[in-house]
Structure formats: C-alpha cells, structure tokens
C-alpha cells in the first residue's frame, strides 16, 4: 500500500501516513478552502488501510488551529477509526501547545465523544 504525504501550507496541515508502521500524522493549521476535498485522499487512504491494517495504529494530531468544517471532518475521521477499532488497536495522540487552551478544549471534547478509542491529550513542551 502506498503512503500518503501532503506538504503543509498556510491553510492546511502536513499529512503523512505510513502503512508499514501503522502511523498517521496531521500537523499544522487546518482551514483549507474546501476541507472535505483536501482530506478526501486521507479518508480514502484510511478506508484502504483498514482493509488489512497493522495490529496497532497511531494517529498523531498536532493541530494549531482549525475551523468548523475541519472539526466536522475530524469528527468523521474519528468515527471511521471507531468503526475499525476491532481490526486494529487504535491510539489517537492529540498534541497541543500548553499556551493553546482552545486546542486542549477541542481535544477534550473529541475525547469525550469518542471514549471507545484510546485518546491521549499530550501537552507539547
């Protein structure tokens, strides 16, 4: 399976997947002009990955800022992960800067919504 890599821009995060190691990372700001179009390759990649996933899958999310349409997309993505939790041991690491209360609060809300997933809030020092 091919990996996916998308370079970060001023409006969209870096997306990096590694099927061999079962890791996905999303780092940066997320307010692209068309959120669902931007994340479609990742969502498609996840669907394909979960056809034969690694025993452990780790999603590292270090989102500095995101808009409401990105929030909806993240919800959909976590929902997709939750649907496949019986195929892989899934961990979500929500990494936030200690100065960014908004990112922490967003992580806490996602963690409450997806309590069936191993969801970690990690303060970046």
C-alpha positions in Angstrom: 0.0 0.0 0.0 1.3 3.4 -0.9 1.9 6.1 1.7 0.3 9.5 1.5 2.2 12.7 2.0 0.8 16.2 1.7 3.0 19.2 2.4 1.7 21.9 4.8 0.5 25.3 3.5 -0.5 28.4 5.4 -4.1 27.0 5.4 -3.7 23.2 5.5 -1.7 20.8 7.6 1.0 18.3 6.7 -0.5 14.9 6.3 1.9 11.9 6.5 0.8 8.3 6.5 3.0 5.1 6.9 1.1 1.9 6.2 4.0 -0.3 7.1 4.3 1.2 10.6 0.6 2.0 11.1 1.2 5.7 11.7 -0.7 8.8 10.5 0.3 12.3 11.4 -1.5 15.6 10.8 0.4 18.7 11.8 -0.3 22.3 11.4 -3.3 24.6 10.7 -6.4 23.3 9.2 -8.7 25.7 7.4 -8.4 24.8 3.7 -10.7 26.4 1.2 -12.5 23.1 0.7 -11.9 20.9 3.8 -13.6 17.8 2.5 -11.8 17.9 -0.8 -8.4 18.5 1.0 -9.0 15.5 3.3 -10.6 13.1 0.8 -7.2 11.5 -0.1 -6.6 10.8 3.6 -10.1 9.4 4.2 -9.7 7.2 1.1 -6.3 6.1 2.3 -7.8 5.2 5.7 -10.6 3.1 4.1 -8.0 1.2 2.1 -5.6 0.9 5.1 -8.3 -0.7 7.2 -8.8 -3.5 4.7 -5.6 -5.0 6.2 -4.3 -2.7 9.0 -1.4 -3.2 11.3 -2.2 -4.6 14.7 -1.5 -1.1 16.2 -2.5 2.1 14.5 -1.4 5.5 15.8 -2.8 8.9 14.8 -0.8 11.9 15.9 -2.7 15.1 15.6 -0.9 18.4 16.3 -3.4 20.9 15.1 -2.5 24.5 16.0 -5.8 26.0 14.7 -8.8 24.6 12.8 -12.1 25.9 11.5 -15.6 24.4 12.0 -15.5 22.4 8.7 -12.2 20.8 9.8 -13.8 20.0 13.2 -16.6 18.2 11.3 -14.1 16.3 9.2 -12.1 15.3 12.3 -15.3 14.0 13.8 -15.9 11.9 10.7 -12.4 10.7 10.7 -12.6 9.6 14.4 -15.9 8.0 13.6 -14.2 6.0 10.8 -11.4 5.0 13.2 -14.0 3.9 15.8 -15.8 1.7 13.2 -12.5 -0.2 12.7 -11.3 -0.5 16.3 -12.0 -4.2 16.2 -9.4 -4.6 13.4 -6.5 -2.6 15.0 -5.5 -1.3 18.4 -6.0 2.5 17.6 -4.4 5.3 19.6 -5.1 9.0 19.0 -2.5 11.4 20.3 -3.9 14.9 20.4 -0.8 17.1 20.8 -1.3 20.7 21.9 0.8 23.6 23.0 0.4 24.4 26.7 -0.4 28.0 25.7 -3.2 26.9 23.4 -6.3 26.4 25.6 -8.6 26.2 22.6 -6.7 23.2 21.2 -6.8 21.5 24.6 -10.5 22.1 24.9 -11.1 20.7 21.4 -9.1 17.6 22.3 -11.1 17.1 25.5 -14.4 17.4 23.5 -13.2 14.8 20.9 -12.0 12.5 23.7 -15.5 12.7 25.4 -17.2 12.0 22.0 -15.0 9.0 21.2 -14.5 7.4 24.6 -14.2 3.9 22.9 -10.9 5.0 21.4 -7.6 5.3 23.2 -7.4 9.1 23.1 -4.4 10.8 24.7 -4.1 14.5 25.4 -0.4 15.3 25.2 1.0 18.7 26.2 3.8 19.8 23.9 6.7 21.4 25.9 
